Amino acid sequence: MDAELERLIALRHDLHAHPELAFEEHRSGDVVAAFLQSLGIEAHRGLAGTGVVGVLRKGDSPRAIGLRADMDALPLHEQNRFPHRSRHEGRMHACGHDGHTTMLLGAAQALAADGGFNGTVVFIFQPAEETDGGARVMIEQGLFERFPVDAVFGMHNWPGLPAGQFAVRGGPVMACADQFDIVIQGHGGHAAMPQQARDPLIAGAALVQALQTVVSRALDPLDPAVLSVTKFFSGGEAYNVIPSEARIGGTVRAFSAAVQDRVEAELERLAAGIAAAHGVQAHLDYRRGYPPTVNSAAEAALCMDVARAVAGNANVRDDLNPSMGAEDFAYMLREKPGCYVWIGNGMAEGGCMLHNPRYDFNDAILPLGVAYWVALARRVLG
């Protein structure tokens, strides 16, 4: 193993051992900033609190690209027992952001040392991808005004895709992540005298059943969507009391704003109709979360070519289906053209996937990720 790879692995293991949650990535930010500064790269801090932006200029071209990595961990208890396991109970790098940060730092090191491009590379180390939309906050606080770029690019490891491979596609690659809550207000009473009450649980049960028809009957079958009810509870605690209120909650995943609009309208219609049929009231709170992640066609084609040059034609797939998971890099792609690609993490022992307490990033793919970032920067700014 060469010295540079050993250094990257040591860095990745250090980040893995010290996971930090959304907007708390103070140590991670320190590590990133110090690494960039050791290379002579400008390191700007403060966007979204813990974000770090590195700026590397070569030549005289006004062109610029943004390369983004996420830094935050998840609130999970790690079940691995290797030496670099989390030292902080209840926090874990279970999505590979430690690897993403390391690959981008490795690319920064290579580009700072060898150049090979004419323009500016903006290295974006983003906090709070998992839950709180750190990308959105960085943008709101002036990311692209302070660090203008012509296009922005992201990369995520993908368990189940063999190590050594990439998956690239134009158009939607990740779904939105909307949430909804429906409060059903009835009239409580004695369970032995239900005629004197208006039972919100009966209305809620009917509504949960009806919601299963939104995707199957209200949407075009060619427009993929997921509507999952994940919560159904009431304030009732006694066996002989019909409660006054019930609550239903869940998530909606889709690849277009039009489908989001249709689903929200159907939720409102069904909630109001079933509430009226049962003599209760229903109030919908529908919240738009991360938007769909949509790659622009030209940038997707460019990334496809770069991945093939780095990994070989046989190791780049364009047929991997979009994921119903969500990604806040979507906010950056709403502002700038760009592309989000998947790099294969291989199949971990036992088929361990993302957000699993036994997940670990595959160190063997670090050089490939670095090579992709370097080749992409040189291709765009060549």
KOLBA-33008 format. One record per residue (C-alpha): x, y, z; residue in one letter. Coordinates in steps of 0.1 Angstrom, whole numbers, plus 5000, padded with zeros to 4 digits. Layout:
BEGIN
XYZA
...
This chain:
BEGIN
500050005000M
501550344990D
501950625015A
499250845001E
496650575003L
497750495039E
497350865047R
493750875033L
492750555051I
494150695084A
492151015078L
488950825070R
489350605100H
489850915122D
486751075109L
484750755114H
485950725150A
484751085157H
481251115141P
479351435146E
475651505139L
474051775119A
475452125124F
477751985151E
480651895128E
483152125146H
485951875148R
485351745113S
485452105100G
488752155119D
490251845103V
489051945068V
490252305071A
493652215084A
494151955056F
493252215029L
495452485045Q
498352235046S
498052215008L
498052595004G
494352594995I
492052875009E
489752735035A
486652945043H
484452855073R
481152965087G
478552885061L
475852685077A
477852715109G
480252415104T
480652415066G
484052445050V
484752575015V
488152524999G
489152734968V
491952634945L
492852854915R
495152764886K
495752964855G
493653264843D
490353114832S
487153254848P
485552914848R
484752734880A
483252414892I
481952294926G
482751954941L
480751864971R
481151615000A
478951575031D
480451555066M
477651455091D
476951125108A
473750955120L
472250905155P
472950525156L
474750295180H
477550135160E
477749755163Q
481149715146N
484149615166R
487049725145F
489549965159P
488150275142H
484650225154R
482850525168S
484150655201R
480850835207H
477850615217E
474750705197G
476650855168R
477950675138M
479150725102H
476650485088A
476250645054C
479850685043G
480251065047H
483550995063D
484650835030G
483051115009H
485051375028T
488251175025T
487951124987M
487351494981L
490351585003L
492451334984G
491351504952A
492251844966A
495651714974Q
496251584939A
494951894922L
496952124944A
500151934937A
499751854900D
497352114886G
496352004852G
493452254849F
492752614842N
490252784864G
488852744899T
487852434918V
485552504948V
485652214973F
482352224993I
482352035026F
478752045037Q
477251985071P
473851835079A
472951625049E
471051365068E
468151555082T
468451925083D
469352035048G
472752185052G
473052235015A
469952465016R
471352655045V
474752705028M
472952834997I
470753065017E
473753205034Q
475453295001G
477452984989L
477153054952F
477353424956E
480653404975R
481953114955F
480453134920P
480552804900V
479352714865D
478352364876A
478252154908V
478951784912F
478251524940G
479151164946M
477750904970H
478950544978N
476350274969W
476349934987P
475149664964G
476949824934L
480349634930P
483449814941A
485249954911G
481950054894Q
480050384889F
476350444881A
475450754863V
472150874847R
470551184836G
467251314850G
465951214884P
468251004906V
466851054941M
463251134952A
461851414973C
461251355010A
457951515021D
456251455054Q
452651475064F
450651475096D
446851455098I
445051535131V
441551385134I
439451555161Q
436351365172G
434351365204H
435551135232G
433350925254G
432750605272H
433750295253A
430550115265A
428450395250M
430050465216P
426850625202Q
427550925224Q
431050975209A
432551055175R
435350805172D
438450945156P
440150605155L
437450455132I
437850755109A
441650725111G
441550355102A
439350435072A
441750715062L
444850495064V
443150245041Q
442050515017A
445550665015L
446750344999Q
444750434968T
446550764962V
449450604943V
447450314928S
444450514916R
445150884916A
448550894899L
449650794864D
451250454867P
454250584848L
454950844875D
456650664904P
455750764939A
455650614974V
453150715001L
453850535034S
451850585066V
454350535094T
452450675125K
448950615138F
448250695174F
445850865198S
445851015232G
443850725245G
445350525274E
442350355290A
440550055277Y
437150205284N
437650545269V
437150645232I
439750925227P
438951265213S
441851275189E
443951055166A
447051135146R
448350995114I
451751065099G
453950945071G
456251025041T
455851085004V
458551014978R
458351124942A
460551244914F
458651564903S
456951864917A
453751784898A
453451444915V
454051614949Q
451251864942D
448851584932R
449651374962V
449151664986E
445751754969A
444651394972E
445651385009L
443551695015E
440551554996R
440551215013L
441051355048A
438251605044A
435851345028G
436451065053I
436251315082A
432851435070A
431551085065A
432451005102H
431351335117G
434751435128V
437251705117Q
440651645099A
443551885096H
446351815072L
449851945076D
451851865045Y
455551975045R
457851975015R
461251825024G
464251775002Y
463251814966P
463951554940P
467651524929T
467651574892V
470851564871N
471151784841S
471551594808A
474851754796A
476551724829E
475351364833A
476851274799A
480051444809L
480351254841C
479550934823M
482550994800D
484851074829V
483750774849A
484450554818R
487850704814A
488650634850V
487050294856A
486650154821G
483450124800N
482349794815A
482449944850N
480050234844V
476350164845R
473550384831D
470750144839D
470650164877L
467150274888N
466650594906P
466350564944S
463350664965M
465750784991G
466451154993A
469551374991E
469951744999D
472451784971F
469151844953A
469152204965Y
472452264948M
471152114915L
468152344916R
470652634916E
473252504892K
473552244864P
475351934876G
475351564883C
475251334913Y
476850994907V
477050664927W
480350484933I
480150124942G
480850034978N
480549664971G
478549414991M
479649425028A
479549115048E
475949015054G
474749255027G
475149555051C
473549865035M
473350235043L
472050345077H
472850005092N
474649985125P
477249745109R
477949955079Y
481450075070D
482850265040F
485050055018N
488550195020D
489450004987A
487450254967I
489150564980L
491650584951P
488950544925L
486850824941G
489851054942V
490750964905A
487151044895Y
487151384911W
490551474897V
489651364862A
486351554863L
487951874874A
490551844847R
487951754821R
485652054828V
488552304833L
490952154808G
